[in-house]
Amino acid sequence: MLQNIRDNSQGWIAKTIIGIIVALLALTGVDAIFTSTSNSQNAAEVNGEKITTTELSQAVEMQRRQLLQQLGRDFDASLLDEKLLREAALNGLVERTLLLDSAKDAKFAFSQQALDQLILKTPEFLVDGQFNAERFDQVIRQLGYSRLQFRQMLEQEMLIGQLRAGLANSGFVTDAQVQAFAALEKQTRDFATLTLKADLNTVTLSDDDIKAYYDAQASEFMTPEQVVLEYVELKKDAFFDQVEVTDEALQSAYQSEIANLAEQRRAAHILVEVSDKLNDEQAQAKLVAVQTRLEQGEDFAALAKEVSDDSGSAGEGGDLGFAGPGVYDPAFEEALYALEENAVSAPVRSEFGWHLIKLLGVQAPEVPSFASLEEKLQRDLKARQVEQRFVEVSKDLEDAAFESSDLAQPAQELGLEVKTTEAFGRQGGAEGLTANRQVIQAAFSDEVLEDGSNSSVIELDPNTVVVVRVKEHNKPEQLPLEQVADSIRAQLTKVRASEAVKAKGEEQLAALRDGQTPVTQADAKQGWNVVEAATRSQEGVEPVVLQALFRMPKPEAADKPTFTGLSLSNGDFMIIRLNGVSQPEQTLSDEDKAMYSRFLASRVGQQDFEAFRKQLEETADIERF
């Protein structure tokens, strides 16, 4: 537990800003909110602010991608429940909207310059320790963002992060609370246990007992409801051999690919912010004074460390690393790309303040040869054609299945094979198609099960769709008594043995509490198992026993132990005797005291944030469509 506290006390409070962003992205799984739609396309409305179905679809897809990345390549994507994904995504969007509005109302802000620094130093965007624009574009494209969308989303997430940190970091505890918690944590207990065994051999059951149990629990002894499905399966991979890529298309794709390569420039800057302390003229004058010092021979990096208001880069001599077009403020970027290497710009005004910009280096793009990209380009172009063809044929399959009374005709029209599943119930099969939640829901829907219709097209994964229909429907039937008599006998024997030993144990427990039976005489055949100075995480003692032990009241005196009893999962009954409680008298070290304080304050802060979030939700006007 002590190590748990040591680990947890660091918590998310001690993590970096980048860590907060990654956590928020993983939790909310939301995409950019930049699509304007009509009211008929809304998924929810929060205090008058609309959440569109497009946003919800993007959020669902984001969550799906993140889960698949976390669960690994071998995970069966069909096991993801679409309804649960949708619910979680919508709840995340609602919560995010409430928190973002609250952060804005509280006047939280995150500057564009700080956002630049965050992007430039995010590990996912670095190659060999330097920001790489191509890597940046690749990552955000995979997430479904443009550069502008990503920046806006990131700014919003940082505002939410500030709100979360502001509330969570405000939690505090008193020294008395720390001492009390530490005392409880370090408390030990001396106890003994007496286990009374459930004896199956003492139980006698008649045929009438078995029949009575069978009749009373008739619903337990039914055959499972099962279906056997017919299905046709359409796979995207099947279309790769049906498409061709021309040389002209390959050349065009190559030219587009290399056209996107951009020169990278390594910039350093000295920033003087415009603020309540310095107005625009004063900030400019201060930067001009710095420019004069540069012209007199002082070092740019040294001046950046001394003067620059950009805390993120000042310690590095103002160095911002390599970046391509579209990363910096437009005025900053224009000045940077007008410089020769090692030259310093005149004062430049951006929305952050006044800058002096130095060009430290230029990195020309490496243009790959056509031969090195040909295979990739051919694969990409084929993939686009295949995707289009797959969508078209999926639609044809949907239409054909809707119009047909069976699957034979759609299969014949599209050159597919009608396959059959094993029988499975409402809980699904062990693997594959019969384990897919969407297939299970479709198979047992009224339309497919009762009306005998073909299902709509079901996406098993991004590369596979199916249509199913019920071939056989096996309804639940009562199992004959002869078939289940042995299992009833075994189950009822265990229940009766457990009830008998519990009654015996509670009788003995009452006698011990009343002092009628001396402890030394209690069940002398089996004997007490004594444990001294047990902690809350004592090894070798079942958790359920420890939980019961540490809930027991302290003995009034050394010769007056307290008792409790509990039934164990195997049917046995255990009597617990608490002999004494030890409360070590010791002074907490400064390190332990600080650790406990951080842990408790973090827990209080997180509880405060959860209470705040819950209050926002309870008082908000939320409508889900």
ChimeraX attribute file (.defattr): number of C-alpha atoms within 10 A of each C-alpha:
attribute: neighborCount
match mode: 1-to-1
recipient: residues
	/A:1	11
	/A:2	13
	/A:3	8
	/A:4	9
	/A:5	17
	/A:6	16
	/A:7	12
	/A:8	18
	/A:9	21
	/A:10	14
	/A:11	14
	/A:12	15
	/A:13	17
	/A:14	10
	/A:15	10
	/A:16	9
	/A:17	16
	/A:18	15
	/A:19	13
	/A:20	21
	/A:21	19
	/A:22	12
	/A:23	14
	/A:24	18
	/A:25	18
	/A:26	14
	/A:27	14
	/A:28	21
	/A:29	24
	/A:30	25
	/A:31	24
	/A:32	20
	/A:33	16
	/A:34	12
	/A:35	11
	/A:36	12
	/A:37	13
	/A:38	9
	/A:39	13
	/A:40	9
	/A:41	14
	/A:42	17
	/A:43	18
	/A:44	21
	/A:45	18
	/A:46	18
	/A:47	13
	/A:48	11
	/A:49	14
	/A:50	21
	/A:51	25
	/A:52	22
	/A:53	19
	/A:54	18
	/A:55	23
	/A:56	24
	/A:57	17
	/A:58	20
	/A:59	24
	/A:60	24
	/A:61	20
	/A:62	23
	/A:63	23
	/A:64	20
	/A:65	16
	/A:66	16
	/A:67	16
	/A:68	16
	/A:69	11
	/A:70	10
	/A:71	12
	/A:72	9
	/A:73	9
	/A:74	7
	/A:75	13
	/A:76	16
	/A:77	18
	/A:78	19
	/A:79	17
	/A:80	18
	/A:81	13
	/A:82	14
	/A:83	12
	/A:84	11
	/A:85	17
	/A:86	18
	/A:87	13
	/A:88	18
	/A:89	26
	/A:90	25
	/A:91	16
	/A:92	18
	/A:93	23
	/A:94	23
	/A:95	17
	/A:96	19
	/A:97	20
	/A:98	20
	/A:99	23
	/A:100	20
	/A:101	16
	/A:102	17
	/A:103	20
	/A:104	14
	/A:105	9
	/A:106	10
	/A:107	10
	/A:108	15
	/A:109	14
	/A:110	14
	/A:111	10
	/A:112	16
	/A:113	17
	/A:114	15
	/A:115	17
	/A:116	16
	/A:117	17
	/A:118	16
	/A:119	20
	/A:120	22
	/A:121	18
	/A:122	17
	/A:123	13
	/A:124	13
	/A:125	20
	/A:126	18
	/A:127	13
	/A:128	6
	/A:129	10
	/A:130	17
	/A:131	24
	/A:132	20
	/A:133	23
	/A:134	17
	/A:135	14
	/A:136	20
	/A:137	15
	/A:138	14
	/A:139	14
	/A:140	15
	/A:141	13
	/A:142	10
	/A:143	19
	/A:144	15
	/A:145	17
	/A:146	13
	/A:147	14
	/A:148	12
	/A:149	16
	/A:150	18
	/A:151	18
	/A:152	17
	/A:153	19
	/A:154	20
	/A:155	19
	/A:156	22
	/A:157	22
	/A:158	23
	/A:159	22
	/A:160	26
	/A:161	20
	/A:162	18
	/A:163	21
	/A:164	22
	/A:165	17
	/A:166	14
	/A:167	18
	/A:168	22
	/A:169	19
	/A:170	14
	/A:171	18
	/A:172	17
	/A:173	17
	/A:174	11
	/A:175	12
	/A:176	9
	/A:177	14
	/A:178	22
	/A:179	16
	/A:180	11
	/A:181	15
	/A:182	17
	/A:183	17
	/A:184	13
	/A:185	15
	/A:186	16
	/A:187	18
	/A:188	20
	/A:189	21
	/A:190	17
	/A:191	22
	/A:192	18
	/A:193	19
	/A:194	20
	/A:195	21
	/A:196	20
	/A:197	18
	/A:198	21
	/A:199	16
	/A:200	16
	/A:201	9
	/A:202	10
	/A:203	14
	/A:204	11
	/A:205	11
	/A:206	9
	/A:207	10
	/A:208	9
	/A:209	14
	/A:210	19
	/A:211	14
	/A:212	12
	/A:213	15
	/A:214	18
	/A:215	13
	/A:216	10
	/A:217	10
	/A:218	13
	/A:219	13
	/A:220	11
	/A:221	18
	/A:222	13
	/A:223	13
	/A:224	15
	/A:225	15
	/A:226	20
	/A:227	24
	/A:228	19
	/A:229	22
	/A:230	20
	/A:231	24
	/A:232	21
	/A:233	20
	/A:234	23
	/A:235	14
	/A:236	19
	/A:237	14
	/A:238	11
	/A:239	17
	/A:240	16
	/A:241	9
	/A:242	11
	/A:243	13
	/A:244	12
	/A:245	14
	/A:246	10
	/A:247	11
	/A:248	9
	/A:249	13
	/A:250	20
	/A:251	14
	/A:252	12
	/A:253	18
	/A:254	20
	/A:255	12
	/A:256	11
	/A:257	14
	/A:258	15
	/A:259	10
	/A:260	10
	/A:261	16
	/A:262	17
	/A:263	16
	/A:264	21
	/A:265	22
	/A:266	20
	/A:267	23
	/A:268	28
	/A:269	27
	/A:270	29
	/A:271	27
	/A:272	25
	/A:273	24
	/A:274	20
	/A:275	12
	/A:276	7
	/A:277	8
	/A:278	15
	/A:279	13
	/A:280	16
	/A:281	11
	/A:282	15
	/A:283	20
	/A:284	21
	/A:285	16
	/A:286	15
	/A:287	25
	/A:288	17
	/A:289	12
	/A:290	22
	/A:291	20
	/A:292	11
	/A:293	14
	/A:294	14
	/A:295	12
	/A:296	9
	/A:297	8
	/A:298	13
	/A:299	12
	/A:300	23
	/A:301	20
	/A:302	15
	/A:303	19
	/A:304	25
	/A:305	18
	/A:306	13
	/A:307	17
	/A:308	25
	/A:309	18
	/A:310	20
	/A:311	14
	/A:312	17
	/A:313	20
	/A:314	23
	/A:315	15
	/A:316	15
	/A:317	19
	/A:318	28
	/A:319	21
	/A:320	22
	/A:321	21
	/A:322	21
	/A:323	23
	/A:324	19
	/A:325	15
	/A:326	11
	/A:327	17
	/A:328	18
	/A:329	16
	/A:330	13
	/A:331	12
	/A:332	20
	/A:333	18
	/A:334	13
	/A:335	19
	/A:336	25
	/A:337	17
	/A:338	11
	/A:339	15
	/A:340	14
	/A:341	16
	/A:342	14
	/A:343	13
	/A:344	22
	/A:345	19
	/A:346	15
	/A:347	20
	/A:348	18
	/A:349	19
	/A:350	18
	/A:351	14
	/A:352	17
	/A:353	21
	/A:354	26
	/A:355	26
	/A:356	26
	/A:357	26
	/A:358	25
	/A:359	22
	/A:360	19
	/A:361	16
	/A:362	17
	/A:363	13
	/A:364	11
	/A:365	12
	/A:366	10
	/A:367	11
	/A:368	12
	/A:369	10
	/A:370	14
	/A:371	10
	/A:372	9
	/A:373	15
	/A:374	16
	/A:375	11
	/A:376	13
	/A:377	21
	/A:378	18
	/A:379	13
	/A:380	15
	/A:381	18
	/A:382	19
	/A:383	17
	/A:384	12
	/A:385	17
	/A:386	21
	/A:387	17
	/A:388	13
	/A:389	17
	/A:390	22
	/A:391	13
	/A:392	12
	/A:393	15
	/A:394	24
	/A:395	13
	/A:396	15
	/A:397	25
	/A:398	19
	/A:399	14
	/A:400	19
	/A:401	25
	/A:402	18
	/A:403	13
	/A:404	13
	/A:405	14
	/A:406	20
	/A:407	24
	/A:408	16
	/A:409	16
	/A:410	24
	/A:411	19
	/A:412	11
	/A:413	11
	/A:414	14
	/A:415	10
	/A:416	16
	/A:417	15
	/A:418	17
	/A:419	12
	/A:420	15
	/A:421	17
	/A:422	12
	/A:423	17
	/A:424	20
	/A:425	18
	/A:426	16
	/A:427	14
	/A:428	20
	/A:429	17
	/A:430	10
	/A:431	11
	/A:432	14
	/A:433	20
	/A:434	24
	/A:435	18
	/A:436	22
	/A:437	21
	/A:438	19
	/A:439	24
	/A:440	19
	/A:441	14
	/A:442	20
	/A:443	29
	/A:444	17
	/A:445	14
	/A:446	12
	/A:447	14
	/A:448	18
	/A:449	19
	/A:450	12
	/A:451	10
	/A:452	16
	/A:453	21
	/A:454	26
	/A:455	22
	/A:456	18
	/A:457	21
	/A:458	18
	/A:459	18
	/A:460	21
	/A:461	13
	/A:462	10
	/A:463	13
	/A:464	15
	/A:465	19
	/A:466	20
	/A:467	26
	/A:468	27
	/A:469	27
	/A:470	24
	/A:471	16
	/A:472	13
	/A:473	18
	/A:474	14
	/A:475	12
	/A:476	13
	/A:477	12
	/A:478	12
	/A:479	14
	/A:480	11
	/A:481	15
	/A:482	7
	/A:483	10
	/A:484	13
	/A:485	16
	/A:486	12
	/A:487	11
	/A:488	18
	/A:489	18
	/A:490	11
	/A:491	11
	/A:492	17
	/A:493	19
	/A:494	19
	/A:495	15
	/A:496	19
	/A:497	21
	/A:498	24
	/A:499	17
	/A:500	19
	/A:501	21
	/A:502	23
	/A:503	13
	/A:504	13
	/A:505	23
	/A:506	17
	/A:507	11
	/A:508	18
	/A:509	21
	/A:510	15
	/A:511	15
	/A:512	21
	/A:513	17
	/A:514	10
	/A:515	11
	/A:516	10
	/A:517	15
	/A:518	11
	/A:519	16
	/A:520	9
	/A:521	10
	/A:522	16
	/A:523	14
	/A:524	10
	/A:525	7
	/A:526	11
	/A:527	16
	/A:528	19
	/A:529	12
	/A:530	13
	/A:531	15
	/A:532	13
	/A:533	14
	/A:534	19
	/A:535	16
	/A:536	19
	/A:537	13
	/A:538	13
	/A:539	9
	/A:540	6
	/A:541	12
	/A:542	10
	/A:543	13
	/A:544	11
	/A:545	16
	/A:546	16
	/A:547	12
	/A:548	13
	/A:549	22
	/A:550	17
	/A:551	9
	/A:552	14
	/A:553	14
	/A:554	17
	/A:555	16
	/A:556	11
	/A:557	10
	/A:558	10
	/A:559	9
	/A:560	14
	/A:561	19
	/A:562	19
	/A:563	21
	/A:564	20
	/A:565	22
	/A:566	17
	/A:567	17
	/A:568	15
	/A:569	9
	/A:570	10
	/A:571	21
	/A:572	20
	/A:573	25
	/A:574	22
	/A:575	22
	/A:576	25
	/A:577	26
	/A:578	23
	/A:579	22
	/A:580	21
	/A:581	19
	/A:582	14
	/A:583	12
	/A:584	11
	/A:585	9
	/A:586	8
	/A:587	9
	/A:588	14
	/A:589	9
	/A:590	9
	/A:591	9
	/A:592	16
	/A:593	16
	/A:594	15
	/A:595	20
	/A:596	25
	/A:597	23
	/A:598	24
	/A:599	23
	/A:600	22
	/A:601	21
	/A:602	24
	/A:603	20
	/A:604	19
	/A:605	23
	/A:606	19
	/A:607	15
	/A:608	18
	/A:609	21
	/A:610	15
	/A:611	12
	/A:612	15
	/A:613	17
	/A:614	13
	/A:615	11
	/A:616	15
	/A:617	16
	/A:618	10
	/A:619	9
	/A:620	13
	/A:621	12
	/A:622	17
	/A:623	13
	/A:624	12
	/A:625	11
